[in-house]
Amino acid sequence: SAGEALMQLQLFDSALINIQNGLQIALGNKDNDVALLGFGNLAELYSQTHSKKEAEKIAEQAIAFQQVHPGLNSFYTLLFLRKLSAMYNNFKDFEKVAAIQQQLLETENNVRKKSQQQMESILSAGLNNENKLLQFEIQQAKQKQNKSNLQAAFLLAIIAIMLLGIFYYRNALKQKLALSEMREKISQ
């Protein structure tokens, strides 16, 4: 944010105004993720300007805000917690650093679990799609096989009819020949 950039340039008064305005806008728009980060930036600014009491007061407000809004974006929550951890580390308040580190670990574990669940869901959907595609290809192969079998049966039926026709014609010729030979014998 612009407030963070101004902080880096050590323009603390401008950074303070910018961060406070951004925090008020975020709170007004109920953009809780950005507001949490704004609280973190404000606490960080106060810690850099050697206002330890003010920094801790803002940090406590931010933690209370975080507890009131448990569904905050994990990315913003991690950024916020890292800022607080660094701030308390600078203040040599290792008890609070340990508590924040614990919260950081829990948040990171939750992010990993969600990512793993999403990956498993995506993989499962992919496998289901592959299975459906395979079933479709098997069905197509069966249909082609059935079509080939039907064509072969039709061809065999035509050959059988032709053979029957040939045998009938041959038999009819034999009968005519036999009849003709009988007529010849009778007429002699």
Sequence and secondary structure as in RCSB ss.txt:
>XXXX:A:sequence
SAGEALMQLQLFDSALINIQNGLQIALGNKDNDVALLGFGNLAELYSQTHSKKEAEKIAEQAIAFQQVHPGLNSF
YTLLFLRKLSAMYNNFKDFEKVAAIQQQLLETENNVRKKSQQQMESILSAGLNNENKLLQFEIQQAKQKQNKSNL
QAAFLLAIIAIMLLGIFYYRNALKQKLALSEMREKISQ
>XXXX:A:secstr
 HHHHHHHTT HHHHHHHHHHHHHHHHHTT HHHHHHHHHHHHHHHHHTT HHHHHHHHHHHHHHHHH TT  HH
HHHHHHHHHHHHHHHTT HHHHHHHHHHHHHHHHHHHHHHHHHHHHHHHHHHHHHHHHHHHHHHHHHHHHHHHHH
HHHHHHHHHHHHHHHHHHHHHHHHHHHHHHHHHHHHH 
